[in-house]
Amino acid sequence: MKVAYSNTLRSSQAEPGAQDTATCAPLRAAFDRIPLNNRRLCSPWQRRPTSASSRREAPIVLKKHLKNSLSNCLSCILLLQDLICRVLSKLTTKEVVRTSVLSSTWNHMWEFCPKLRFDGTKMCGTQQYIQKFAGAVSAALQHYQGKMVVGLDIKFEYDNLLVDHVDSWVGFALSSSMKNLALDLVPANLFKADFYGHDGDRYKFPSRVLENRSLSHLQQLQLSFLSFQLPPRFSGFPDLKNLELHLLQVSRKDLEYMLSSCPSLEWLSMVRCHLNGKLKMAQPLSHLLYLRVECCNITSLELDAPNLRTFICSDIGLGAIDIGHALEVREASLFYLSYNVILEDALTLLPKDFPSVQRLILHASIPLEVCDFTLYVAI
Amino acid sequence: MAAPESGDGNNGAARMVTLISSDNTRFEVEAAAASLSQTLQLTILDGGGGGGDGIPLPNVDSATLSKVLEYCIKHAPAAANGGAPNATAVDRAELERFDNEFVNIDQSVLYSLIMAAHNLEIEGLQSLVAKKVADMIKGKSPMEIRRTLGFPDPTPEEQAEMNAHMLEYGWAYE
């Protein structure tokens, strides 16, 4: 393979004809011939092929005199598909859409922007604006139908009137085999949602979507302010590495089953997902490096994460945390907001729970039994 | 594949290769630095470019090549550490400062650099020049973007197309 490649390289450099390949006009023409739905256009995030055969497509070469005449023409080389994708990946969706007025060639380029981010929280929170935002997102997604999109990130204040829009966005996520999905719905009133959030205010994630294997490519998933029930035939998230759940309404059984269907999970954060009981994982999460469980009303936590490095939790009793041997945990933060911790327990249990910890934060109110002066010394 | 790679490792970091620019200037650099180019990497692994041979690069002139090599030499140690997981914050900040300074150049140089990074397939440099172009686009109106990037003024048809587009995607222009 290598001999063939190096010959190819030398011979392509030796052929004078090869140098004619990229005058501006043929480049533009060649570019225009690329089918718009060509997936290679979205490929800078995938590993570039390195086989000898793919390298045979000679690099674009400019003759010296041509190069001089084009030397100020950045617009010409901006037709290189690889460069366009790299540039677009570094812009926000808004900026990408603006570039489409650059030329007729760029007109549809923004549709290949493989990461989409829509943030409606910066708009004034009136009903009218939120409706307008949802409409704009749906219209934009229409243009991406059937095309590859690597990630979709939508953040806005959710209202039940918008359920059809959100359904269509989830349907879109399903059809485009994406890797990152963030449905970051924001409640109008966080306090109300957190304490009385069981009254159907949340978006109900369609169960049938979880049966579909199209979501099994997901590597990052962020769900906020919604509820879901696992379907009987849940297909799991075999590639999921990063899971962030906020204000999620889900049964303990479903959550445990979902987590056990994420064998690659490295990063897990659960905040305000009220489980009201015990969370127990039967299978080890052997790739898990980061675990955060806060304000979830969990009475005891039992899971085996042999490679865990960072652990953050709140309000889980000191004796009720069992994360296996936890030999790798270097950073641990424990917050106790709603009840007191007995200092003696903390001093005896924490070193056992986290034998290798280097940085430990314990935030709690510790009652002092004022019966002995020596206590001051102890503290 | 494994044998030549280990052979290369035995030669150590001091192994030098010679690159010849389009105007026949010879550049001698460490193999590790030149290997940041995917295009050159396999040739170098094959033992090419050493001694009196040199690897001819007919697409890259000496001014551009020296600029490219400046980048490669600076980034080679970090790349050798596999993306430098052990790098200190100071090292990373230094590389970032270097990168920012490196692309603070005028458009014709940037143009040559983009072409060279593309031809030589230097991942980090491709990403860096793309970031520079993206920075040139950020926060500008469509006409400003056109002028910055050297697009000709729009024809009446293009202007009409632009207007229609701005009407349809008003949210992107707010």
Chai-1 contact restraints between the chains, C-beta under 6 A:
chainA,res_idxA,chainB,res_idxB,connection_type,confidence,min_distance_angstrom,max_distance_angstrom,comment,restraint_id
A,K2,B,L42,contact,1.0,0.0,6.0,A-B,restraint_1
A,K2,B,D46,contact,1.0,0.0,6.0,A-B,restraint_2
A,Y5,B,L42,contact,1.0,0.0,6.0,A-B,restraint_3
A,S6,B,T43,contact,1.0,0.0,6.0,A-B,restraint_4
A,S6,B,D46,contact,1.0,0.0,6.0,A-B,restraint_5
A,Q13,B,P58,contact,1.0,0.0,6.0,A-B,restraint_6
A,P59,B,N119,contact,1.0,0.0,6.0,A-B,restraint_7
A,V61,B,N59,contact,1.0,0.0,6.0,A-B,restraint_8
A,S71,B,S108,contact,1.0,0.0,6.0,A-B,restraint_9
A,S71,B,Y111,contact,1.0,0.0,6.0,A-B,restraint_10
A,N72,B,Q107,contact,1.0,0.0,6.0,A-B,restraint_11
A,N72,B,S108,contact,1.0,0.0,6.0,A-B,restraint_12
A,N72,B,G150,contact,1.0,0.0,6.0,A-B,restraint_13
A,C73,B,G150,contact,1.0,0.0,6.0,A-B,restraint_14
A,L74,B,Q107,contact,1.0,0.0,6.0,A-B,restraint_15
A,L74,B,Y111,contact,1.0,0.0,6.0,A-B,restraint_16
A,L74,B,L149,contact,1.0,0.0,6.0,A-B,restraint_17
A,L74,B,G150,contact,1.0,0.0,6.0,A-B,restraint_18
A,S75,B,L149,contact,1.0,0.0,6.0,A-B,restraint_19
A,S75,B,G150,contact,1.0,0.0,6.0,A-B,restraint_20
A,S75,B,F151,contact,1.0,0.0,6.0,A-B,restraint_21
A,I77,B,I114,contact,1.0,0.0,6.0,A-B,restraint_22
A,R86,B,A130,contact,1.0,0.0,6.0,A-B,restraint_23
A,V87,B,A130,contact,1.0,0.0,6.0,A-B,restraint_24
A,V87,B,V133,contact,1.0,0.0,6.0,A-B,restraint_25
A,V87,B,A134,contact,1.0,0.0,6.0,A-B,restraint_26
A,K90,B,K131,contact,1.0,0.0,6.0,A-B,restraint_27
A,K90,B,A134,contact,1.0,0.0,6.0,A-B,restraint_28
A,L91,B,A134,contact,1.0,0.0,6.0,A-B,restraint_29
A,K94,B,A172,contact,1.0,0.0,6.0,A-B,restraint_30
A,V97,B,Y169,contact,1.0,0.0,6.0,A-B,restraint_31
A,V97,B,A172,contact,1.0,0.0,6.0,A-B,restraint_32
A,R98,B,P142,contact,1.0,0.0,6.0,A-B,restraint_33
A,R98,B,A172,contact,1.0,0.0,6.0,A-B,restraint_34
A,V101,B,P142,contact,1.0,0.0,6.0,A-B,restraint_35
A,V101,B,M162,contact,1.0,0.0,6.0,A-B,restraint_36
A,V101,B,H165,contact,1.0,0.0,6.0,A-B,restraint_37
A,L102,B,R146,contact,1.0,0.0,6.0,A-B,restraint_38
A,L102,B,F151,contact,1.0,0.0,6.0,A-B,restraint_39
A,A136,B,W171,contact,1.0,0.0,6.0,A-B,restraint_40
